[in-house]
Protein backbone atom coordinates (compact mmCIF):
# COMPACT_ATOMS: atom_id res chain seq x y z
CA UNK A 1 0.00 0.00 0.00
CA UNK A 2 1.38 3.40 -0.86
CA UNK A 3 2.26 5.67 2.12
CA UNK A 4 -0.36 8.29 1.22
CA UNK A 5 -3.16 5.69 1.16
CA UNK A 6 -1.98 4.23 4.48
CA UNK A 7 -2.00 7.69 6.07
CA UNK A 8 -5.48 8.28 4.66
CA UNK A 9 -6.73 5.02 6.24
CA UNK A 10 -5.17 5.84 9.60
CA UNK A 11 -6.77 9.29 9.63
CA UNK A 12 -10.15 7.81 8.74
CA UNK A 13 -9.92 5.29 11.57
CA UNK A 14 -8.83 7.98 14.04
CA UNK A 15 -11.70 10.21 12.95
CA UNK A 16 -14.18 7.37 13.33
CA UNK A 17 -12.91 6.53 16.83
CA UNK A 18 -13.11 10.16 17.98
CA UNK A 19 -16.60 10.57 16.51
CA UNK A 20 -17.84 7.43 18.21
CA UNK A 21 -16.50 8.21 21.71
CA UNK A 22 -19.56 10.18 22.86
CA UNK A 23 -21.87 7.38 21.72
CA UNK A 24 -19.69 4.73 23.34
CA UNK A 25 -19.96 6.51 26.66
CA UNK A 26 -23.73 6.02 26.62
CA UNK A 27 -23.55 2.22 26.27
CA UNK A 28 -22.93 1.39 29.92
CA UNK A 29 -24.56 -2.02 29.76
CA UNK A 30 -22.86 -4.27 32.33
CA UNK A 31 -21.47 -7.12 30.23
CA UNK A 32 -20.94 -9.45 33.21
CA UNK A 33 -24.66 -9.28 33.99
CA UNK A 34 -25.70 -10.52 30.54
CA UNK A 35 -24.16 -14.01 30.83
CA UNK A 36 -23.43 -16.23 33.80
CA UNK A 37 -20.41 -18.48 34.26
CA UNK A 38 -22.81 -21.45 34.02
CA UNK A 39 -24.11 -20.27 30.63
CA UNK A 40 -20.62 -19.70 29.25
CA UNK A 41 -19.39 -23.03 30.61
CA UNK A 42 -22.36 -24.89 29.12
CA UNK A 43 -21.80 -23.26 25.71
CA UNK A 44 -18.09 -24.10 25.51
CA UNK A 45 -18.39 -27.44 27.31
CA UNK A 46 -16.02 -26.54 30.14
CA UNK A 47 -16.27 -24.91 33.55
CA UNK A 48 -15.26 -21.25 33.63
CA UNK A 49 -14.63 -18.80 36.43
CA UNK A 50 -16.89 -15.85 37.11
CA UNK A 51 -16.77 -13.07 34.56
CA UNK A 52 -14.18 -10.37 35.20
CA UNK A 53 -13.88 -6.77 34.05
CA UNK A 54 -10.76 -5.34 32.43
CA UNK A 55 -10.84 -2.76 35.23
CA UNK A 56 -13.43 -2.45 38.02
CA UNK A 57 -14.97 0.71 36.53
CA UNK A 58 -15.15 -0.43 32.88
CA UNK A 59 -18.22 -2.67 32.82
CA UNK A 60 -18.68 -2.87 29.04
CA UNK A 61 -16.26 -5.79 28.67
CA UNK A 62 -16.43 -9.07 30.58
CA UNK A 63 -14.07 -12.03 30.23
CA UNK A 64 -14.60 -15.64 31.31
CA UNK A 65 -11.61 -17.98 31.53
CA UNK A 66 -11.75 -21.80 31.68
CA UNK A 67 -10.92 -23.25 35.08
CA UNK A 68 -8.59 -25.88 33.56
CA UNK A 69 -6.20 -26.02 30.62
CA UNK A 70 -8.25 -25.97 27.45
CA UNK A 71 -8.37 -25.22 23.73
CA UNK A 72 -10.59 -22.30 24.74
CA UNK A 73 -8.41 -19.60 26.29
CA UNK A 74 -11.14 -17.03 27.03
CA UNK A 75 -14.60 -15.80 26.12
CA UNK A 76 -15.28 -12.07 25.98
CA UNK A 77 -18.44 -10.02 25.72
CA UNK A 78 -18.17 -6.35 24.79
CA UNK A 79 -21.22 -4.07 24.85
CA UNK A 80 -21.56 -0.84 22.88
CA UNK A 81 -24.16 1.44 21.30
CA UNK A 82 -25.91 0.71 18.03
CA UNK A 83 -24.11 3.72 16.53
CA UNK A 84 -20.73 2.23 17.31
CA UNK A 85 -21.92 -1.06 15.77
CA UNK A 86 -22.93 0.74 12.56
CA UNK A 87 -19.57 2.53 12.32
CA UNK A 88 -17.69 -0.69 13.01
CA UNK A 89 -19.64 -2.54 10.35
CA UNK A 90 -18.82 0.13 7.78
CA UNK A 91 -15.13 -0.10 8.70
CA UNK A 92 -15.24 -3.90 8.49
CA UNK A 93 -16.82 -3.71 5.04
CA UNK A 94 -14.06 -1.34 3.90
CA UNK A 95 -11.38 -3.72 5.19
CA UNK A 96 -12.96 -6.56 3.22
CA UNK A 97 -13.24 -4.37 0.10
CA UNK A 98 -9.57 -3.35 0.39
CA UNK A 99 -8.55 -7.01 0.44
CA UNK A 100 -7.17 -7.00 3.98
CA UNK A 101 -7.70 -10.75 4.48
CA UNK A 102 -10.94 -10.23 6.37
CA UNK A 103 -14.43 -11.55 5.70
CA UNK A 104 -17.95 -10.69 6.81
CA UNK A 105 -20.71 -13.28 7.04
CA UNK A 106 -24.25 -12.00 7.76
CA UNK A 107 -26.15 -13.76 10.56
CA UNK A 108 -29.90 -13.71 11.09
CA UNK A 109 -29.96 -12.53 14.71
CA UNK A 110 -31.25 -9.45 16.52
CA UNK A 111 -31.82 -6.42 14.28
CA UNK A 112 -28.54 -7.01 12.44
CA UNK A 113 -25.56 -9.29 12.99
CA UNK A 114 -22.44 -10.56 11.30
CA UNK A 115 -19.32 -12.60 11.88
CA UNK A 116 -16.11 -10.69 11.27
CA UNK A 117 -13.30 -13.11 10.42
CA UNK A 118 -9.66 -12.10 10.18
CA UNK A 119 -7.32 -15.03 9.72
CA UNK A 120 -8.16 -17.62 12.36
CA UNK A 121 -9.86 -15.08 14.62
CA UNK A 122 -13.60 -14.48 14.56
CA UNK A 123 -16.09 -12.34 16.45
CA UNK A 124 -19.88 -12.19 16.31
CA UNK A 125 -21.29 -8.68 16.38
CA UNK A 126 -25.00 -8.20 17.06
CA UNK A 127 -27.25 -5.13 17.17
CA UNK A 128 -30.63 -4.97 18.89
CA UNK A 129 -32.36 -1.64 19.35
CA UNK A 130 -29.93 0.96 20.69
CA UNK A 131 -27.48 -1.62 22.06
CA UNK A 132 -25.01 -3.90 20.38
CA UNK A 133 -22.42 -6.39 21.51
CA UNK A 134 -19.54 -8.53 20.35
CA UNK A 135 -18.97 -12.10 21.52
CA UNK A 136 -15.54 -13.60 20.91
CA UNK A 137 -14.28 -17.08 21.74
CA UNK A 138 -10.49 -17.10 21.84
CA UNK A 139 -9.52 -20.69 21.12
CA UNK A 140 -7.37 -22.99 19.05
CA UNK A 141 -10.38 -24.29 17.16
CA UNK A 142 -11.52 -24.06 13.54
CA UNK A 143 -13.37 -20.83 12.70
CA UNK A 144 -16.66 -22.71 12.15
CA UNK A 145 -16.53 -24.12 15.68
CA UNK A 146 -15.81 -20.69 17.17
CA UNK A 147 -18.73 -19.27 15.18
CA UNK A 148 -21.08 -21.94 16.57
CA UNK A 149 -19.98 -21.23 20.14
CA UNK A 150 -20.35 -17.48 19.66
CA UNK A 151 -23.81 -17.93 18.15
CA UNK A 152 -24.98 -19.98 21.15
CA UNK A 153 -23.68 -17.32 23.53
CA UNK A 154 -25.14 -14.42 21.50
CA UNK A 155 -28.61 -15.96 21.65
CA UNK A 156 -28.35 -16.03 25.43
CA UNK A 157 -27.17 -12.41 25.55
CA UNK A 158 -30.14 -11.36 23.40
CA UNK A 159 -32.49 -13.07 25.84
CA UNK A 160 -30.94 -10.95 28.64
CA UNK A 161 -31.31 -7.58 26.89
C-alpha positions as CSV (number, residue, x, y, z in Angstrom):
1,X,0.0,0.0,0.0
2,X,1.4,3.4,-0.9
3,X,2.3,5.7,2.1
4,X,-0.4,8.3,1.2
5,X,-3.2,5.7,1.2
6,X,-2.0,4.2,4.5
7,X,-2.0,7.7,6.1
8,X,-5.5,8.3,4.7
9,X,-6.7,5.0,6.2
10,X,-5.2,5.8,9.6
11,X,-6.8,9.3,9.6
12,X,-10.2,7.8,8.7
13,X,-9.9,5.3,11.6
14,X,-8.8,8.0,14.0
15,X,-11.7,10.2,13.0
16,X,-14.2,7.4,13.3
17,X,-12.9,6.5,16.8
18,X,-13.1,10.2,18.0
19,X,-16.6,10.6,16.5
20,X,-17.8,7.4,18.2
21,X,-16.5,8.2,21.7
22,X,-19.6,10.2,22.9
23,X,-21.9,7.4,21.7
24,X,-19.7,4.7,23.3
25,X,-20.0,6.5,26.7
26,X,-23.7,6.0,26.6
27,X,-23.5,2.2,26.3
28,X,-22.9,1.4,29.9
29,X,-24.6,-2.0,29.8
30,X,-22.9,-4.3,32.3
31,X,-21.5,-7.1,30.2
32,X,-20.9,-9.4,33.2
33,X,-24.7,-9.3,34.0
34,X,-25.7,-10.5,30.5
35,X,-24.2,-14.0,30.8
36,X,-23.4,-16.2,33.8
37,X,-20.4,-18.5,34.3
38,X,-22.8,-21.5,34.0
39,X,-24.1,-20.3,30.6
40,X,-20.6,-19.7,29.3
41,X,-19.4,-23.0,30.6
42,X,-22.4,-24.9,29.1
43,X,-21.8,-23.3,25.7
44,X,-18.1,-24.1,25.5
45,X,-18.4,-27.4,27.3
46,X,-16.0,-26.5,30.1
47,X,-16.3,-24.9,33.6
48,X,-15.3,-21.3,33.6
49,X,-14.6,-18.8,36.4
50,X,-16.9,-15.9,37.1
51,X,-16.8,-13.1,34.6
52,X,-14.2,-10.4,35.2
53,X,-13.9,-6.8,34.1
54,X,-10.8,-5.3,32.4
55,X,-10.8,-2.8,35.2
56,X,-13.4,-2.4,38.0
57,X,-15.0,0.7,36.5
58,X,-15.2,-0.4,32.9
59,X,-18.2,-2.7,32.8
60,X,-18.7,-2.9,29.0
61,X,-16.3,-5.8,28.7
62,X,-16.4,-9.1,30.6
63,X,-14.1,-12.0,30.2
64,X,-14.6,-15.6,31.3
65,X,-11.6,-18.0,31.5
66,X,-11.8,-21.8,31.7
67,X,-10.9,-23.2,35.1
68,X,-8.6,-25.9,33.6
69,X,-6.2,-26.0,30.6
70,X,-8.3,-26.0,27.4
71,X,-8.4,-25.2,23.7
72,X,-10.6,-22.3,24.7
73,X,-8.4,-19.6,26.3
74,X,-11.1,-17.0,27.0
75,X,-14.6,-15.8,26.1
76,X,-15.3,-12.1,26.0
77,X,-18.4,-10.0,25.7
78,X,-18.2,-6.4,24.8
79,X,-21.2,-4.1,24.8
80,X,-21.6,-0.8,22.9
81,X,-24.2,1.4,21.3
82,X,-25.9,0.7,18.0
83,X,-24.1,3.7,16.5
84,X,-20.7,2.2,17.3
85,X,-21.9,-1.1,15.8
86,X,-22.9,0.7,12.6
87,X,-19.6,2.5,12.3
88,X,-17.7,-0.7,13.0
89,X,-19.6,-2.5,10.4
90,X,-18.8,0.1,7.8
91,X,-15.1,-0.1,8.7
92,X,-15.2,-3.9,8.5
93,X,-16.8,-3.7,5.0
94,X,-14.1,-1.3,3.9
95,X,-11.4,-3.7,5.2
96,X,-13.0,-6.6,3.2
97,X,-13.2,-4.4,0.1
98,X,-9.6,-3.4,0.4
99,X,-8.5,-7.0,0.4
100,X,-7.2,-7.0,4.0
101,X,-7.7,-10.8,4.5
102,X,-10.9,-10.2,6.4
103,X,-14.4,-11.5,5.7
104,X,-17.9,-10.7,6.8
105,X,-20.7,-13.3,7.0
106,X,-24.3,-12.0,7.8
107,X,-26.1,-13.8,10.6
108,X,-29.9,-13.7,11.1
109,X,-30.0,-12.5,14.7
110,X,-31.3,-9.4,16.5
111,X,-31.8,-6.4,14.3
112,X,-28.5,-7.0,12.4
113,X,-25.6,-9.3,13.0
114,X,-22.4,-10.6,11.3
115,X,-19.3,-12.6,11.9
116,X,-16.1,-10.7,11.3
117,X,-13.3,-13.1,10.4
118,X,-9.7,-12.1,10.2
119,X,-7.3,-15.0,9.7
120,X,-8.2,-17.6,12.4
121,X,-9.9,-15.1,14.6
122,X,-13.6,-14.5,14.6
123,X,-16.1,-12.3,16.5
124,X,-19.9,-12.2,16.3
125,X,-21.3,-8.7,16.4
126,X,-25.0,-8.2,17.1
127,X,-27.3,-5.1,17.2
128,X,-30.6,-5.0,18.9
129,X,-32.4,-1.6,19.4
130,X,-29.9,1.0,20.7
131,X,-27.5,-1.6,22.1
132,X,-25.0,-3.9,20.4
133,X,-22.4,-6.4,21.5
134,X,-19.5,-8.5,20.4
135,X,-19.0,-12.1,21.5
136,X,-15.5,-13.6,20.9
137,X,-14.3,-17.1,21.7
138,X,-10.5,-17.1,21.8
139,X,-9.5,-20.7,21.1
140,X,-7.4,-23.0,19.1
141,X,-10.4,-24.3,17.2
142,X,-11.5,-24.1,13.5
143,X,-13.4,-20.8,12.7
144,X,-16.7,-22.7,12.1
145,X,-16.5,-24.1,15.7
146,X,-15.8,-20.7,17.2
147,X,-18.7,-19.3,15.2
148,X,-21.1,-21.9,16.6
149,X,-20.0,-21.2,20.1
150,X,-20.4,-17.5,19.7
151,X,-23.8,-17.9,18.2
152,X,-25.0,-20.0,21.1
153,X,-23.7,-17.3,23.5
154,X,-25.1,-14.4,21.5
155,X,-28.6,-16.0,21.6
156,X,-28.4,-16.0,25.4
157,X,-27.2,-12.4,25.5
158,X,-30.1,-11.4,23.4
159,X,-32.5,-13.1,25.8
160,X,-30.9,-11.0,28.6
161,X,-31.3,-7.6,26.9
